[in-house]
Amino acid sequence: MIFDPCQFCAVTDTWDTTLDQPVRLEGDGVWVGLVSSGRCAFSEDSSAALAGPGTLLTGRSGTLLVPVEPVHLLALHITGQAADACAAGLEKALFVGCDAFPSIAELIGMLCSDSVQLPAARTASAAFRILCTLSQADVSSPALPPLVAEAIAAIRQHYGELYGVEELSESLGVSKCHLVRAFSAAMGMPPGQYLTQVRLEAAKQLLMHREYPLEVVASLCGFSGANYLCRVFRRHTGQTPAQWRAANLAAEGSDRPLAGEAELYI
């Protein structure tokens, strides 16, 4: 082998856990995580900047992760030369909304899944793409309003069965009009449009598997049927699902691309 990608970037540990006690991040490199519920801070001072649902966070060794309420976290411990360089340039813990980097959230979920077994080189490539994409994040970016962060988390967790924005607003305990105003002001789009984008992301993941027919893809992603999925998909991508699948599937007999990898090139 002329090059070992795992020396450059590797995932050495994963978490899919609920924390209710402070945990200190250990080891070389960096930790990259996604908060799916609850709130936490990267400090002994729990009144410091908080990470709520839908927040991507990055911290280096020695950082104390403090739950201010039980927090569910998906996290990757990334090591290697690239991760060490990232840690050296990380002056403080980084919080950024997953809305800015939706593909990163999908990759973290994929790499934390026990059901997914990827070759080491593919995992190293995915970890490196995560670090490269997060390098574009603005450390001083303001946190999302709590209502918007909760709405994003609910959409990403329940897009398959969520009926629409009215049901979403009821689950959050606010009026539909208030949710639409707050969400649009923070995100630059209404929650219904964001829900459609998340469903399309999920549909692309499933389309990478030849065995899923369109009716199954539509049902799992929250579309009312294959015909409606086709209309929405073509309006947003310029291609039918079948055309997108044909263009993005690996050549017959080769390894299938990692789910979410294609979106990183957009």
VOBA-1610 file (N, C-alpha, C; in pm, whole numbers, padded with zeros to 5 digits, always signed):
BEGIN
Met+00085-00119+00000Met+00000+00000+00000Met+00088+00124+00000Ile+00064+00218-00093Ile+00145+00339-00100Ile+00095+00447-00006Phe-00029+00434+00042Phe-00085+00537+00129Phe-00191+00474+00217Asp-00181+00499+00347Asp-00280+00450+00442Asp-00367+00568+00485Pro-00489+00579+00433Pro-00573+00695+00467Pro-00606+00703+00615Cys-00602+00591+00686Cys-00638+00590+00828Cys-00536+00663+00913Gln-00410+00676+00864Gln-00311+00754+00937Gln-00340+00903+00924Phe-00410+00939+00818Phe-00443+01079+00793Phe-00573+01119+00861Cys-00670+01027+00861Cys-00800+01056+00921Cys-00872+00925+00947Ala-00916+00903+01070Ala-00983+00778+01105Ala-01084+00802+01216Val-01188+00720+01218Val-01287+00723+01326Val-01250+00612+01424Thr-01210+00651+01544Thr-01163+00552+01642Thr-01267+00519+01748Asp-01375+00597+01757Asp-01481+00567+01853Asp-01608+00637+01807Thr-01722+00580+01842Thr-01852+00641+01811Thr-01940+00634+01934Trp-02027+00733+01946Trp-02128+00735+02053Trp-02266+00747+01993Asp-02358+00672+02047Asp-02501+00690+02024Asp-02563+00673+02161Thr-02571+00782+02236Thr-02598+00769+02378Thr-02677+00889+02432Thr-02737+00868+02547Thr-02802+00976+02622Thr-02718+01006+02745Leu-02680+01131+02761Leu-02595+01173+02872Leu-02676+01256+02971Asp-02658+01228+03100Asp-02717+01313+03203Asp-02614+01358+03306Gln-02487+01322+03282Gln-02377+01364+03368Gln-02265+01422+03280Pro-02186+01515+03334Pro-02076+01573+03256Pro-01978+01465+03209Val-01927+01481+03089Val-01830+01388+03031Val-01716+01470+02971Arg-01593+01432+03005Arg-01478+01501+02948Arg-01429+01425+02824Leu-01415+01498+02714Leu-01369+01437+02591Leu-01220+01404+02603Glu-01183+01284+02563Glu-01046+01237+02579Glu-00988+01194+02445Gly-00854+01189+02440Gly-00786+01136+02322Gly-00739+01245+02228Asp-00654+01206+02134Asp-00603+01298+02034Asp-00715+01336+01936Gly-00684+01432+01849Gly-00779+01468+01745Gly-00896+01547+01798Val-01014+01525+01738Val-01133+01601+01774Val-01253+01508+01785Trp-01355+01556+01855Trp-01486+01491+01861Trp-01584+01577+01783Val-01662+01514+01697Val-01766+01583+01621Val-01899+01514+01653Gly-01998+01591+01694Gly-02123+01529+01735Gly-02245+01603+01686Leu-02360+01539+01701Leu-02490+01596+01665Leu-02584+01577+01783Val-02638+01688+01834Val-02737+01683+01941Val-02874+01661+01879Ser-02940+01552+01914Ser-03073+01527+01859Ser-03185+01563+01956Ser-03153+01569+02085Ser-03253+01614+02184Ser-03179+01659+02309Gly-03245+01742+02389Gly-03182+01795+02508Gly-03091+01912+02478Arg-03019+01957+02583Arg-02928+02071+02568Arg-02802+02045+02648Cys-02691+02095+02596Cys-02564+02078+02666Cys-02475+02198+02640Ala-02371+02210+02721Ala-02272+02316+02705Ala-02133+02253+02704Phe-02037+02323+02643Phe-01897+02279+02642Phe-01821+02357+02749Ser-01862+02345+02874Ser-01797+02422+02979Ser-01850+02376+03113Glu-01772+02402+03220Glu-01825+02381+03352Glu-01939+02478+03380Asp-01940+02590+03310Asp-02044+02691+03327Asp-02160+02659+03235Ser-02267+02602+03291Ser-02379+02560+03207Ser-02459+02678+03154Ser-02425+02801+03196Ser-02492+02918+03140Ser-02421+02968+03014Ala-02310+02902+02979Ala-02239+02939+02857Ala-02323+02900+02736Ala-02268+02925+02617Ala-02342+02895+02494Ala-02391+02751+02496Leu-02518+02733+02469Leu-02580+02601+02476Leu-02599+02542+02337Ala-02585+02411+02329Ala-02614+02337+02207Ala-02748+02267+02227Gly-02846+02301+02146Gly-02977+02238+02154Gly-02998+02142+02041Pro-03120+02089+02027Pro-03150+01993+01920Pro-03116+02051+01782Gly-03054+01969+01700Gly-03017+02013+01566Gly-02885+02086+01559Thr-02803+02077+01664Thr-02674+02146+01667Thr-02560+02047+01642Leu-02470+02084+01553Leu-02344+02012+01535Leu-02241+02075+01628Leu-02162+01993+01694Leu-02061+02046+01784Leu-01927+01978+01760Thr-01820+02054+01782Thr-01684+02004+01765Thr-01600+02046+01885Gly-01531+01952+01947Gly-01447+01981+02062Gly-01322+01895+02060Arg-01217+01942+02126Arg-01092+01867+02131Arg-01075+01805+02269Ser-00969+01729+02285Ser-00943+01659+02410Ser-00937+01755+02528Gly-00998+01715+02639Gly-00998+01797+02759Gly-01123+01879+02776Thr-01200+01897+02669Thr-01323+01974+02677Thr-01427+01898+02760Leu-01495+01970+02847Leu-01598+01910+02930Leu-01734+01933+02867Leu-01805+01826+02842Leu-01940+01833+02787Leu-02039+01822+02902Val-02118+01928+02923Val-02206+01936+03040Val-02352+01937+02996Pro-02426+01829+03019Pro-02570+01832+02989Pro-02643+01923+03089Val-02725+02014+03038Val-02809+02093+03127Val-02946+02029+03142Glu-02971+01929+03061Glu-03083+01837+03071Glu-03041+01713+02994Pro-03105+01598+03015Pro-03061+01478+02942Pro-03050+01507+02792Val-02936+01473+02735Val-02909+01506+02596Val-02875+01379+02520His-02939+01359+02404His-02905+01247+02318His-02804+01296+02216Leu-02694+01222+02206Leu-02581+01267+02125Leu-02531+01154+02036Leu-02511+01186+01909Leu-02436+01102+01816Leu-02301+01168+01797Ala-02193+01095+01820Ala-02061+01159+01814Ala-01957+01066+01756Leu-01857+01127+01691Leu-01744+01055+01633Leu-01616+01108+01694His-01525+01019+01732His-01390+01057+01771His-01302+01038+01649Ile-01256+01148+01592Ile-01177+01146+01469Ile-01032+01173+01504Thr-00943+01085+01462Thr-00801+01100+01490Thr-00722+01102+01359Gly-00591+01117+01370Gly-00505+01123+01253Gly-00452+01264+01231Gln-00371+01279+01130Gln-00304+01407+01105Gln-00404+01519+01078Ala-00508+01491+01001Ala-00607+01594+00970Ala-00681+01637+01096Ala-00716+01540+01181Ala-00788+01572+01304Ala-00699+01649+01400Asp-00570+01615+01407Asp-00477+01689+01493Asp-00465+01834+01448Ala-00460+01855+01316Ala-00452+01991+01263Ala-00580+02068+01296Cys-00694+02000+01289Cys-00821+02062+01324Cys-00822+02102+01471Ala-00775+02013+01558Ala-00772+02041+01702Ala-00681+02159+01732Ala-00567+02167+01662Ala-00472+02276+01686Ala-00531+02412+01651Gly-00620+02414+01552Gly-00680+02540+01511Gly-00811+02571+01580Leu-00855+02483+01669Leu-00983+02500+01736Leu-00961+02572+01868Glu-00981+02704+01868Glu-00955+02783+01989Glu-01056+02752+02098Lys-01179+02724+02062Lys-01283+02689+02157Lys-01382+02598+02088Ala-01468+02538+02167Ala-01567+02448+02111Ala-01652+02520+02007Leu-01685+02447+01903Leu-01759+02503+01791Leu-01901+02449+01790Phe-01999+02538+01787Phe-02139+02501+01770Phe-02187+02558+01637Val-02260+02479+01560Val-02319+02528+01436Val-02445+02449+01407Gly-02547+02516+01356Gly-02672+02448+01326Gly-02655+02347+01213Cys-02717+02228+01227Cys-02703+02126+01124Cys-02772+02168+00995Asp-02859+02271+01001Asp-02923+02319+00879Asp-02820+02370+00779Ala-02705+02420+00832Ala-02601+02472+00743Ala-02527+02360+00670Phe-02522+02241+00730Phe-02448+02128+00674Phe-02531+02000+00690Pro-02644+01990+00621Pro-02731+01873+00642Pro-02664+01740+00609Ser-02575+01738+00511Ser-02510+01612+00474Ser-02417+01563+00585Ile-02359+01656+00663Ile-02273+01616+00773Ile-02353+01544+00880Ala-02472+01596+00908Ala-02559+01529+01006Ala-02592+01387+00959Glu-02619+01371+00830Glu-02651+01239+00777Glu-02529+01145+00789Leu-02410+01198+00759Leu-02290+01115+00768Leu-02260+01072+00911Ile-02278+01163+01005Ile-02257+01128+01145Ile-02351+01016+01185Gly-02479+01028+01148Gly-02574+00923+01179Gly-02536+00790+01115Met-02486+00795+00991Met-02447+00674+00921Met-02328+00607+00990Leu-02227+00686+01024Leu-02106+00629+01083Leu-02128+00581+01226Cys-02230+00634+01293Cys-02262+00590+01430Cys-02354+00469+01432Ser-02406+00430+01317Ser-02502+00320+01312Ser-02432+00185+01326Asp-02485+00101+01413Asp-02430-00034+01430Asp-02457-00122+01308Ser-02558-00085+01229Ser-02597-00169+01117Ser-02513-00145+00992Val-02428-00042+00996Val-02348-00007+00878Val-02202-00045+00903Gln-02149-00131+00820Gln-02009-00172+00827Gln-01939-00126+00699Leu-01851-00029+00711Leu-01784+00028+00595Leu-01635-00006+00596Pro-01574-00018+00478Pro-01429-00036+00474Pro-01358+00081+00542Ala-01243+00055+00599Ala-01170+00159+00672Ala-01140+00280+00584Ala-01106+00255+00459Ala-01073+00365+00369Ala-01195+00453+00344Arg-01314+00392+00331Arg-01437+00468+00310Arg-01472+00550+00434Thr-01453+00492+00551Thr-01478+00564+00675Thr-01382+00682+00689Ala-01255+00659+00656Ala-01156+00766+00662Ala-01194+00881+00568Ser-01241+00846+00449Ser-01281+00947+00352Ser-01398+01029+00404Ala-01497+00961+00463Ala-01614+01030+00517Ala-01574+01123+00632Ala-01485+01075+00720Ala-01441+01158+00832Ala-01367+01282+00783Phe-01284+01266+00680Phe-01211+01379+00626Phe-01306+01482+00565Arg-01411+01434+00497Arg-01509+01525+00438Arg-01584+01602+00547Ile-01611+01536+00659Ile-01676+01604+00770Ile-01589+01719+00820Leu-01459+01692+00839Leu-01369+01797+00888Leu-01356+01911+00787Cys-01345+01876+00660Cys-01330+01980+00557Cys-01454+02069+00551Thr-01571+02008+00561Thr-01694+02086+00553Thr-01713+02173+00676Leu-01684+02118+00795Leu-01698+02197+00917Leu-01597+02310+00924Ser-01487+02299+00848Ser-01388+02406+00849Ser-01445+02536+00792Gln-01558+02525+00720Gln-01621+02644+00664Gln-01713+02713+00763Ala-01734+02650+00881Ala-01828+02704+00978Ala-01773+02830+01042Asp-01861+02923+01069Asp-01825+03047+01137Asp-01842+03025+01287Val-01731+03032+01362Val-01736+03006+01506Val-01829+03104+01576Ser-01841+03225+01524Ser-01921+03326+01591Ser-02066+03326+01545Ser-02106+03228+01466Ser-02243+03223+01418Ser-02339+03216+01536Pro-02443+03299+01537Pro-02538+03295+01649Pro-02615+03164+01650Ala-02650+03121+01769Ala-02729+02999+01782Ala-02870+03022+01731Leu-02932+02917+01685Leu-03071+02926+01642Leu-03162+02950+01761Pro-03273+03020+01742Pro-03371+03032+01850Pro-03416+02893+01894Pro-03443+02875+02024Pro-03481+02741+02072Pro-03596+02679+01997Leu-03699+02757+01964Leu-03815+02702+01893Leu-03773+02649+01757Val-03688+02722+01686Val-03645+02680+01553Val-03557+02556+01563Ala-03467+02553+01661Ala-03382+02435+01680Ala-03467+02311+01711Glu-03570+02328+01794Glu-03657+02215+01826Glu-03736+02171+01703Ala-03779+02267+01622Ala-03852+02232+01499Ala-03763+02154+01403Ile-03638+02198+01388Ile-03544+02127+01301Ile-03523+01985+01350Ala-03502+01970+01481Ala-03480+01836+01536Ala-03602+01748+01514Ala-03722+01803+01534Ala-03844+01724+01514Ala-03860+01683+01368Ile-03830+01774+01277Ile-03841+01744+01134Ile-03743+01632+01097Arg-03619+01643+01142Arg-03518+01545+01103Arg-03545+01408+01166Gln-03609+01407+01281Gln-03638+01280+01347Gln-03767+01215+01297His-03864+01296+01252His-03997+01243+01224His-04049+01277+01084Tyr-03958+01309+00990Tyr-04003+01349+00857Tyr-04088+01243+00789Gly-04063+01115+00822Gly-04136+01009+00754Gly-04282+01002+00790Glu-04314+01032+00915Glu-04454+01022+00959Glu-04520+01157+00984Leu-04441+01266+00974Leu-04496+01399+01001Leu-04592+01439+00889Tyr-04715+01475+00929Tyr-04816+01508+00828Tyr-04789+01642+00762Gly-04748+01740+00842Gly-04722+01872+00785Gly-04689+01971+00894Val-04687+02099+00857Val-04645+02205+00948Val-04745+02224+01062Glu-04874+02204+01035Glu-04973+02220+01141Glu-04951+02118+01252Glu-04926+01993+01215Glu-04898+01890+01315Glu-04769+01923+01389Leu-04669+01973+01317Leu-04542+02010+01378Leu-04562+02120+01481Ser-04638+02224+01446Ser-04660+02335+01540Ser-04736+02288+01664Glu-04832+02198+01646Glu-04906+02145+01761Glu-04813+02068+01855Ser-04722+01991+01799Ser-04630+01913+01882Ser-04534+02003+01960Leu-04508+02123+01907Leu-04418+02218+01973Leu-04492+02315+02064Gly-04626+02308+02062Gly-04705+02391+02152Gly-04717+02537+02110Val-04707+02564+01980Val-04721+02701+01930Val-04817+02701+01812Ser-04860+02818+01773Ser-04948+02829+01657Ser-04869+02809+01529Lys-04937+02768+01425Lys-04872+02749+01296Lys-04813+02880+01245Cys-04888+02991+01259Cys-04840+03120+01211Cys-04713+03162+01283His-04710+03141+01415His-04591+03180+01493His-04471+03097+01450Leu-04491+02967+01431Leu-04380+02880+01390Leu-04328+02921+01253Val-04417+02947+01160Val-04375+02985+01024Val-04296+03116+01028Arg-04342+03213+01107Arg-04272+03342+01116Arg-04133+03324+01175Ala-04126+03251+01288Ala-03997+03233+01355Ala-03901+03153+01270Phe-03951+03046+01210Phe-03866+02959+01129Phe-03815+03033+01006Ser-03902+03104+00938Ser-03865+03176+00817Ser-03763+03285+00846Ala-03779+03353+00960Ala-03685+03460+00996Ala-03545+03403+01023Ala-03539+03286+01087Ala-03409+03227+01123Ala-03344+03151+01009Met-03426+03086+00926Met-03374+02994+00826Met-03380+03047+00682Gly-03460+03153+00661Gly-03475+03204+00526Gly-03567+03122+00440Met-03640+03032+00501Met-03739+02949+00431Met-03843+02903+00531Pro-03965+02875+00487Pro-04067+02826+00580Pro-04040+02681+00619Pro-04098+02636+00730Pro-04072+02498+00775Pro-04120+02392+00676Gly-04224+02422+00600Gly-04271+02324+00501Gly-04167+02299+00394Gln-04098+02404+00352Gln-03994+02388+00250Gln-03876+02310+00307Tyr-03841+02338+00433Tyr-03731+02265+00495Tyr-03767+02117+00510Leu-03891+02089+00547Leu-03937+01950+00559Leu-03923+01878+00426Thr-03959+01944+00317Thr-03945+01884+00184Thr-03798+01855+00153Gln-03709+01947+00187Gln-03567+01926+00161Gln-03514+01804+00238Val-03555+01792+00364Val-03510+01679+00445Val-03564+01548+00386Arg-03689+01548+00340Arg-03746+01428+00279Arg-03672+01392+00151Leu-03634+01492+00074Leu-03559+01465-00048Leu-03420+01410-00017Glu-03355+01461+00089Glu-03227+01406+00131Glu-03242+01257+00163Ala-03347+01225+00239Ala-03370+01086+00278Ala-03399+01000+00156Ala-03475+01054+00062Ala-03508+00979-00059Ala-03380+00947-00138Lys-03288+01042-00144Lys-03163+01017-00215Lys-03084+00904-00151Gln-03085+00900-00016Gln-03015+00791+00052Gln-03073+00655+00011Leu-03206+00646+00010Leu-03271+00519-00023Leu-03255+00483-00170Leu-03251+00584-00255Leu-03237+00557-00399Leu-03101+00498-00432Met-03005+00514-00342Met-02874+00455-00365Met-02877+00303-00350His-02989+00249-00303His-03005+00105-00288His-03100+00056-00397Arg-03051-00029-00483Arg-03131-00075-00596Arg-03258-00148-00554Glu-03256-00209-00436Glu-03367-00296-00398Glu-03492-00221-00355Tyr-03484-00089-00335Tyr-03600-00015-00289Tyr-03682+00040-00406Pro-03804-00008-00428Pro-03889+00051-00533Pro-03937+00189-00490Leu-03986+00267-00586Leu-04023+00405-00559Leu-04136+00416-00457Glu-04231+00323-00458Glu-04340+00329-00361Glu-04286+00317-00219Val-04189+00231-00200Val-04129+00214-00068Val-04052+00340-00028Val-03974+00395-00121Val-03900+00518-00093Val-03996+00630-00054Ala-04105+00644-00130Ala-04202+00749-00101Ala-04263+00731+00036Ser-04302+00610+00069Ser-04365+00583+00198Ser-04271+00610+00314Leu-04146+00566+00304Leu-04051+00583+00413Leu-04010+00729+00434Cys-04021+00809+00328Cys-03975+00947+00337Cys-04088+01048+00360Gly-04212+00999+00371Gly-04322+01088+00403Gly-04397+01145+00285Phe-04369+01097+00163Phe-04444+01140+00046Phe-04570+01053+00032Ser-04675+01110-00024Ser-04803+01040-00030Ser-04804+00925-00130Gly-04710+00921-00221Gly-04703+00814-00319Gly-04589+00836-00415Ala-04564+00736-00500Ala-04452+00745-00594Ala-04471+00858-00694Asn-04593+00880-00740Asn-04617+00987-00838Asn-04585+01124-00780Tyr-04627+01144-00655Tyr-04599+01273-00591Tyr-04450+01289-00566Leu-04383+01182-00523Leu-04238+01186-00506Leu-04170+01227-00637Cys-04212+01168-00747Cys-04152+01199-00877Cys-04168+01347-00912Arg-04289+01401-00888Arg-04313+01543-00920Arg-04225+01634-00836Val-04220+01609-00706Val-04140+01694-00617Val-03991+01679-00649Phe-03947+01556-00670Phe-03807+01529-00696Phe-03762+01600-00824Arg-03844+01592-00928Arg-03806+01654-01056Arg-03806+01806-01045Arg-03901+01860-00968Arg-03907+02006-00952Arg-03783+02059-00882His-03728+01982-00788His-03615+02030-00709His-03479+01991-00769Thr-03473+01883-00844Thr-03343+01835-00894Thr-03330+01841-01045Gly-03444+01855-01115Gly-03440+01852-01261Gly-03435+01712-01318Gln-03440+01610-01231Gln-03438+01471-01273Gln-03549+01393-01204Thr-03592+01285-01266Thr-03682+01193-01198Thr-03598+01110-01099Pro-03662+01048-01000Pro-03585+00961-00911Pro-03509+00852-00985Ala-03570+00795-01088Ala-03503+00690-01165Ala-03379+00744-01236Gln-03391+00864-01293Gln-03275+00924-01360Gln-03164+00956-01260Trp-03202+01008-01143Trp-03102+01041-01041Trp-03033+00914-00992Arg-03112+00809-00970Arg-03056+00682-00924Arg-02957+00628-01026Ala-02994+00629-01153Ala-02906+00575-01257Ala-02777+00654-01267Ala-02786+00786-01247Ala-02667+00870-01260Ala-02574+00859-01140Asn-02629+00820-01025Asn-02549+00822-00903Asn-02508+00685-00851Leu-02570+00581-00899Leu-02527+00448-00856Leu-02389+00416-00911Ala-02312+00348-00834Ala-02181+00304-00883Ala-02200+00205-00997Ala-02096+00189-01076Ala-02101+00092-01185Ala-02131-00047-01131Glu-02204-00124-01207Glu-02244-00258-01165Glu-02122-00340-01122Gly-02133-00396-01001Gly-02027-00482-00951Gly-01925-00411-00865Ser-01927-00275-00860Ser-01832-00204-00775Ser-01899-00167-00644Asp-01819-00116-00549Asp-01873-00077-00420Asp-01973+00036-00438Arg-02082+00031-00363Arg-02180+00138-00368Arg-02129+00256-00287Pro-02149+00381-00334Pro-02100+00497-00259Pro-02165+00504-00122Leu-02093+00564-00030Leu-02145+00586+00103Leu-02265+00679+00095Ala-02373+00643+00163Ala-02492+00726+00163Ala-02456+00865+00215Gly-02503+00969+00144Gly-02474+01105+00184Gly-02349+01162+00119Glu-02267+01076+00060Glu-02140+01122+00004Glu-02163+01209-00118Ala-02264+01172-00200Ala-02287+01247-00323Ala-02322+01391-00294Glu-02402+01416-00185Glu-02445+01551-00155Glu-02328+01641-00117Leu-02217+01584-00072Leu-02104+01665-00030Leu-02036+01733-00148Tyr-02063+01687-00267Tyr-02001+01747-00385Tyr-02086+01856-00446Ile-02208+01874-00393Ile-02298+01975-00450Ile-02248+02114-00414
//
